[in-house]
Amino acid sequence: MTRARLSGGTLRSLPKQVAVPAYDRDDVAPGIVHLGVGAFHRAHQAAYVDDCLAAGEAGWGIVGVSLRSADTRDALAPQDGLYTLAIRDSGGERLRVIGSIQSMLVAPEDPGAVLAALTDPRTRIVTLTITEKAYLRAAGGSLDQAHPDIVHDLANPGSPRTAHGFLTEALARRRAAGTQPFTVLCCDNLPANGATLHRLLIEFAMLREAGLANHVANEVAFPSSMVDRIVPATTDADRARIGEELGVEDAWPVMTEPFCQWVVEDDFPAGRPDWEKFGVTMVADVGPFEDMKLRLLNGAHSGIAYLGLLSGHATVDRAFADPAIRQFVDALWAEAISTLPEDAGLDTSAYTAELTQRFSNTALAHRTAQIANDGSQKLPQRIVASALECLEAGTELVHLTLVVAAWIAACAARGKALPEGHFTDPLDAPLTALLSQQLPANETVTAVFDLAGFAKDHAERQTLIELVAIHLVHLRRDGPTLAFAALGIDGERPSIAAD
């Protein structure tokens, strides 16, 4: 028998143990537009906003915008924007229905509707989780002015394709109408993410008009933030299990862990929800928290992903249970911790102890292939920045550089020991062509650094290349087995050769 669908009409029929929105959704007005409504946003920011709505802050409903695919809209529209958040750990699962997303727009279908939402005077905050690659940075970090979508948006400001185009055109229209600018809150894993997006948007606006660029530079707030919650991809088995528990069908539930963290710079001229009442940390400078998360959580995640793939481990918990990878992560953390400020009040011991528990969560089944995506965009801030700081300080580093070598080896293994297309990268076409040449390790690493812009113009670039190349030689000869042995790490494990 076909089940009814999760919706406003079926909400009150759910089992009592399922948490549901504790407010009248008809009383909620839109106050936030979110660009990039993926699983992470729905497990993180949307849950915090749901708490605020339940506390009576009815002016902060979310208008969700997909910049590319209609999949999320098509799943959530028949459900009145409702979806289940499944909070899982090794001890069990709690279900919570989130109601903070009021409506969903698909930018390629109707860019005008997106611009209308962005220019609505009720919109006071625009949040983003569009992934690193969608910021369209050139190798040196500046705006990629030659990117076809940037070129399109400059020629067609009324029908943009990119976040840059939508934000800039909306701010231009608000300025012309005398409407206060919204605050732009970046929630992606970029270094100094608010400042980075601010700089990119100024560059984009300058290509349109100097006065507009000046407006973006001086009148629009771009607080930085740090977000942290592990959100694995939802599987068909997850959908079936959630449907059984709810008694209704949910086309796109979201899986996550109990841990959730959000650190935000408190700069919201147009107002904001009282997030701090629900666990958000409002600070003057998010930088130290951001660096700790990028280098300890995200950096370790990348290492676990690429070494896990090369060792035959499909999920993080299985890879982290491998004694060799576990030892490697401890040593990686030690190198990365040496680059963090000692006077910022960071408790790295408590943080890594918490990460140890999170990575060991057997209920999440966080796939290593999911984390492996977009390495060319993620590694600069997760790994390369720490490695360069170690070189500058003269401190030892051998584990950070293995992560970069493992990324290269895992890319080369696709279509061979790993399935073709097992994970993806914006540089896949030139990477595949380069790696198919099977050049000597040093030449390969140099060419990859050139292609991805790693350590561009840095005085320690050549040293970094040589250290990565040593690891790549080991990975090519005998996969992680030899690479770990060279680091003095013991442990039996399955091994998949990179070439």
C-alpha positions in Angstrom: 0.0 0.0 0.0 1.3 3.4 -0.9 1.9 5.7 2.1 0.7 9.2 2.4 3.4 11.9 2.1 4.8 14.0 4.9 3.1 17.4 4.7 1.3 19.9 6.7 -1.8 17.8 6.5 -0.1 14.6 7.9 2.1 16.3 10.4 -0.2 15.8 13.4 -0.6 12.1 12.6 3.1 11.3 13.2 4.1 9.1 16.2 4.4 11.0 19.5 8.2 10.4 19.7 8.8 12.4 16.5 9.4 16.1 17.2 7.4 18.4 15.0 7.4 22.2 14.5 6.2 23.9 17.7 4.7 26.9 16.0 2.0 27.8 13.4 3.8 27.8 10.1 1.1 30.1 8.6 2.3 32.9 11.0 5.9 32.8 9.7 7.2 35.5 7.4 10.3 35.2 5.2 13.4 36.9 6.6 16.2 34.7 5.2 17.1 33.6 1.7 19.4 30.7 1.5 21.4 29.9 -1.6 22.3 26.2 -1.9 19.7 24.2 -0.2 21.6 20.9 0.3 21.6 18.4 3.1 24.1 20.3 5.2 21.9 23.5 5.3 18.9 21.4 6.2 20.7 19.7 9.0 22.4 22.8 10.3 21.2 26.4 9.8 17.6 25.4 9.0 17.5 23.5 12.4 18.8 26.5 14.3 16.2 28.8 12.6 13.5 26.2 13.4 14.4 26.7 17.1 14.1 30.4 16.7 10.6 30.1 15.1 9.5 27.8 17.9 10.6 30.6 20.4 8.2 33.1 18.7 10.6 34.8 16.3 8.2 34.5 13.4 10.0 36.9 11.0 12.8 34.5 10.1 11.3 31.9 7.7 13.7 30.6 5.0 13.2 30.9 1.3 15.4 28.2 -0.1 17.1 28.6 -3.5 18.8 25.9 -5.6 21.3 27.4 -8.0 21.4 24.3 -10.2 19.2 21.3 -9.6 15.5 21.1 -9.0 15.8 17.8 -7.0 15.4 19.3 -3.6 12.5 21.5 -4.6 10.8 18.6 -6.3 11.2 16.5 -3.2 10.1 19.1 -0.7 7.4 21.0 -2.5 4.8 18.2 -2.2 5.7 18.1 1.5 5.1 21.8 2.1 8.8 22.2 2.7 8.8 19.8 5.6 11.5 17.1 6.0 12.8 14.7 8.7 16.1 15.3 10.4 17.4 11.9 11.7 20.0 12.5 14.5 22.0 9.3 14.7 24.7 7.8 16.9 25.8 4.3 17.8 23.1 4.3 20.5 20.1 5.0 18.3 18.2 7.6 16.3 16.0 10.6 17.1 13.6 12.0 14.5 12.7 15.7 14.2 10.6 17.3 11.5 11.9 20.7 10.4 9.5 23.4 9.2 11.7 26.5 8.8 11.9 26.3 4.9 8.8 28.1 3.7 9.3 27.8 0.0 11.8 26.6 -2.6 13.0 28.3 -5.8 15.1 26.9 -8.6 17.3 29.6 -10.1 17.7 28.2 -13.6 13.9 27.9 -14.0 13.0 31.4 -12.7 15.9 33.7 -11.9 13.4 36.6 -11.7 11.6 34.9 -8.7 15.0 34.5 -6.9 15.8 38.2 -7.5 12.3 39.1 -6.2 12.9 37.2 -3.0 16.3 38.8 -2.6 14.9 42.3 -3.1 11.9 41.7 -0.7 12.4 44.3 2.1 11.6 41.5 4.6 14.8 39.7 3.5 17.4 40.8 6.0 19.9 37.9 5.8 21.2 35.9 2.8 23.0 32.7 3.8 25.1 30.5 1.5 26.2 26.8 1.4 27.1 26.5 -2.3 30.4 24.5 -1.8 33.9 25.8 -2.4 33.9 25.3 -6.2 30.9 27.6 -6.7 32.8 30.7 -5.6 34.5 30.5 -9.0 38.0 31.5 -7.9 41.0 31.5 -10.2 44.1 29.7 -9.2 45.4 32.7 -7.3 42.2 33.1 -5.3 40.8 36.1 -7.2 37.5 35.9 -9.2 37.7 33.8 -12.3 36.6 36.6 -14.7 36.9 34.2 -17.7 34.5 31.7 -16.3 31.5 31.3 -18.7 28.9 31.9 -16.0 30.7 35.0 -14.8 30.8 36.3 -18.4 27.1 35.5 -18.7 26.1 37.2 -15.5 27.9 40.4 -16.5 26.2 40.5 -19.8 22.8 39.5 -18.4 22.4 41.0 -14.9 18.6 40.3 -14.9 19.0 36.5 -15.4 22.1 35.5 -13.4 23.4 32.0 -13.0 25.9 32.5 -10.1 25.7 33.5 -6.5 27.9 36.5 -7.4 25.4 37.6 -10.1 22.3 37.1 -7.9 23.7 38.9 -4.9 25.2 41.8 -6.8 22.0 42.4 -8.9 19.8 42.2 -5.8 22.0 44.6 -3.9 21.9 47.0 -6.9 18.1 46.8 -7.0 17.8 47.4 -3.3 20.1 50.4 -3.5 18.1 51.9 -6.3 14.8 51.3 -4.3 16.3 52.8 -1.1 16.0 49.4 0.7 18.6 48.6 3.3 21.1 46.0 2.2 20.8 42.5 3.5 23.6 40.9 5.4 25.5 38.2 3.5 26.4 35.2 5.8 28.7 32.7 4.1 28.5 29.2 5.7 31.0 27.4 3.4 34.4 26.0 4.3 36.4 28.9 3.0 39.2 30.6 4.9 37.8 33.9 6.4 34.7 33.0 4.4 32.9 36.3 4.9 35.9 38.4 3.9 36.6 36.1 1.0 33.1 36.3 -0.4 33.1 40.1 0.2 36.3 40.5 -1.8 35.0 38.3 -4.7 31.7 40.2 -4.8 33.6 43.6 -4.9 35.6 42.3 -7.8 32.5 41.2 -9.6 30.6 44.4 -8.9 33.6 46.4 -10.2 33.2 44.7 -13.5 29.7 46.1 -13.6 30.1 49.6 -12.2 32.5 51.3 -9.8 29.7 52.9 -7.7 28.1 49.5 -7.2 31.4 48.1 -6.1 31.8 50.9 -3.6 28.3 50.2 -2.3 29.2 46.5 -1.8 32.5 47.4 -0.2 31.2 49.9 2.3 27.5 49.3 2.9 27.1 45.6 3.0 28.0 43.4 6.0 29.8 40.0 5.3 30.3 38.4 8.7 32.4 35.2 8.7 31.1 32.0 10.3 32.3 28.5 11.1 29.9 25.6 10.7 30.3 22.0 11.9 28.1 19.0 11.6 28.7 15.7 9.8 25.9 15.1 7.2 26.3 11.9 5.2 24.4 11.4 2.0 20.8 10.0 2.3 20.4 6.5 0.9 17.3 4.7 -0.3 17.6 2.5 2.8 17.4 5.6 5.0 14.3 6.7 3.2 12.6 3.3 3.7 13.6 3.2 7.4 12.4 6.8 8.1 9.1 6.1 6.2 8.5 3.0 8.4 9.1 5.0 11.6 7.0 8.0 10.5 4.2 6.0 8.9 4.3 8.5 6.0 6.7 8.9 3.1 9.5 11.5 3.3 11.2 11.9 -0.1 14.4 13.5 1.3 15.1 13.0 5.0 18.5 14.2 6.2 20.9 12.1 8.3 23.2 13.7 10.8 25.1 13.4 14.1 24.2 14.8 17.5 27.1 17.3 17.5 26.3 20.7 15.9 28.3 23.9 16.1 27.9 27.3 14.6 30.3 30.2 15.4 29.3 33.6 13.8 30.8 37.1 13.8 28.1 39.4 15.2 27.7 42.0 12.5 24.1 42.2 11.3 23.0 45.8 10.7 19.6 44.7 9.5 18.9 42.5 12.5 19.2 38.7 13.1 17.5 35.9 15.1 18.5 35.4 18.7 20.6 32.4 17.6 22.7 32.4 20.8 19.7 31.2 22.8 20.0 27.9 20.9 23.7 27.2 21.0 25.2 29.5 18.3 28.4 31.2 19.5 28.4 34.9 18.5 31.9 36.3 18.5 33.9 39.3 17.3 36.4 37.2 15.4 35.6 33.7 14.1 39.1 33.1 12.6 40.7 30.9 15.3 37.6 28.7 15.5 37.4 28.5 11.7 41.1 27.5 11.5 40.7 24.8 14.1 37.8 23.3 12.4 39.3 23.5 8.9 42.6 22.0 9.9 41.5 19.4 12.5 38.1 18.2 11.4 38.1 19.0 7.6 41.8 18.2 7.2 41.5 14.9 9.0 38.4 14.1 7.0 40.3 14.6 3.7 43.1 12.4 5.0 40.7 9.7 6.1 38.8 9.9 2.8 41.8 9.5 0.4 43.8 7.1 2.5 40.6 5.2 3.3 39.7 4.9 -0.4 43.2 3.7 -1.2 42.9 1.2 1.7 39.5 -0.2 0.6 37.3 1.5 3.3 34.0 2.8 2.1 33.0 4.8 5.2 34.7 7.1 7.7 34.1 4.9 10.8 35.6 1.9 9.0 38.6 3.8 7.9 39.1 5.4 11.3 39.0 1.9 12.9 42.0 0.9 10.7 44.9 1.1 13.2 47.2 2.6 10.7 44.8 5.4 9.7 44.0 6.0 13.3 47.7 6.5 14.1 48.1 8.7 11.1 45.2 11.0 12.1 46.7 11.5 15.6 50.0 12.5 14.0 48.3 14.7 11.4 46.5 16.6 14.3 49.8 17.2 16.1 51.2 18.8 13.0 48.1 20.9 12.3 47.8 22.0 16.0 51.2 23.5 15.9 49.9 26.1 13.4 47.0 27.2 15.5 47.3 30.3 17.8 48.0 29.5 21.4 46.4 32.6 22.8 42.9 32.3 21.3 41.4 30.1 24.0 41.2 27.0 21.8 40.9 23.7 23.6 42.4 21.4 20.9 42.7 18.4 23.3 38.9 18.5 24.0 38.2 19.2 20.3 40.2 16.2 19.0 38.8 13.9 21.7 35.3 14.9 20.4 36.4 14.3 16.8 37.6 10.9 17.8 34.1 10.0 19.0 32.4 11.6 15.9 34.6 9.8 13.4 33.9 6.5 15.3 30.1 6.9 14.9 29.1 3.7 13.2 25.5 4.8 12.7 26.3 7.6 10.2 28.0 5.5 7.4 29.6 8.7 6.1 31.1 7.6 2.8 34.7 8.4 2.1 33.9 9.0 -1.6 31.5 11.8 -0.6 34.2 13.6 1.4 36.7 13.0 -1.4 34.8 15.3 -3.9 36.4 18.6 -4.9 39.8 18.1 -3.4 41.5 20.8 -5.6 39.1 23.3 -3.9 39.3 21.9 -0.4 42.9 21.0 0.2 44.4 24.6 0.1 42.6 25.6 3.3 42.4 22.2 4.9 46.0 21.0 4.4 48.2 23.2 2.2 47.9 26.2 4.4 49.0 24.2 7.5 51.9 22.6 5.6 53.2 26.0 4.4 53.0 27.4 8.0 55.0 24.4 9.3 57.6 25.0 6.6 57.8 28.7 7.5 58.2 27.9 11.2 60.7 25.1 10.6 58.5 22.5 12.3 58.4 18.9 11.1 55.7 17.9 8.7 55.3 14.6 6.9 51.7 13.7 7.6 50.1 16.8 6.1 52.0 16.2 2.8 50.8 12.6 2.6 47.2 13.8 2.4 48.0 15.8 -0.8 49.8 12.8 -2.3 46.9 10.5 -1.3 44.5 12.9 -3.2 46.7 12.6 -6.3 46.9 8.9 -6.0 43.2 8.4 -5.4 42.4 10.6 -8.5 44.8 8.4 -10.5 43.2 5.2 -9.2 39.7 6.1 -10.6 38.9 3.8 -13.5 41.5 1.4 -12.2 41.5 0.2 -8.6 38.6 2.6 -7.8 35.4 2.9 -9.9 35.5 5.5 -12.6 33.8 8.7 -11.4 33.9 7.4 -7.8 34.4 11.0 -6.7 34.6 14.2 -8.7 36.6 17.4 -8.9 36.2 20.6 -11.0 39.6 19.9 -12.5 38.7 16.3 -13.5 39.3 16.7 -17.2 42.8 18.2 -17.0 43.7 16.1 -14.0 42.7 12.9 -15.8 44.8 13.9 -18.9 47.8 14.8 -16.7 47.7 11.6 -14.6 47.2 9.4 -17.6 50.8 10.4 -18.7 52.2 8.5 -15.7 55.0 11.1 -15.3 57.7 10.6 -12.6 56.4 11.6 -9.1 58.1 14.9 -8.9 56.9 16.0 -12.3 53.4 14.8 -11.6 53.2 16.8 -8.3 54.7 19.9 -9.9 52.1 19.7 -12.7 49.2 19.2 -10.3 50.4 22.1 -8.2 50.5 24.3 -11.3 47.0 23.1 -12.4 45.4 23.6 -9.0 47.3 26.7 -8.0 48.6 25.2 -4.8 51.2 27.3 -2.9 51.4 29.7 -5.9 54.3 32.1 -5.6 55.1 30.8 -2.1 58.8 30.6 -1.1 58.4 27.1 0.2 56.5 25.8 -2.8 59.3 23.6 -4.2 60.0 22.1 -0.8 56.4 21.2 -0.4 56.3 19.6 -3.9 59.3 17.5 -3.0 57.8 16.3 0.2 54.5 15.3 -1.5 56.4 13.6 -4.3 58.2 11.3 -1.8 54.9 10.1 -0.5 53.5 9.6 -4.1 56.5 7.3 -4.9 55.5 5.2 -1.9 51.8 5.1 -2.8 52.6 4.2 -6.4 54.8 1.3 -5.3 52.7 -0.3 -2.6 49.7 1.9 -1.7 49.2 3.1 1.8 51.2 0.1 3.2 54.6 1.5 2.2 53.5 5.2 2.8 52.6 4.4 6.4 55.6 2.2 6.9 57.8 5.1 5.8 56.2 7.1 8.6 56.8 4.4 11.2 53.1 3.5 11.3 52.4 -0.2 11.7 49.2 -2.1 11.0 47.8 -4.7 8.7 45.3 -3.4 6.1 44.0 -4.1 2.6 45.7 -2.0 0.0 44.7 -0.7 -3.4 47.6 0.5 -5.5 47.2 3.9 -7.0 48.7 3.1 -10.4 
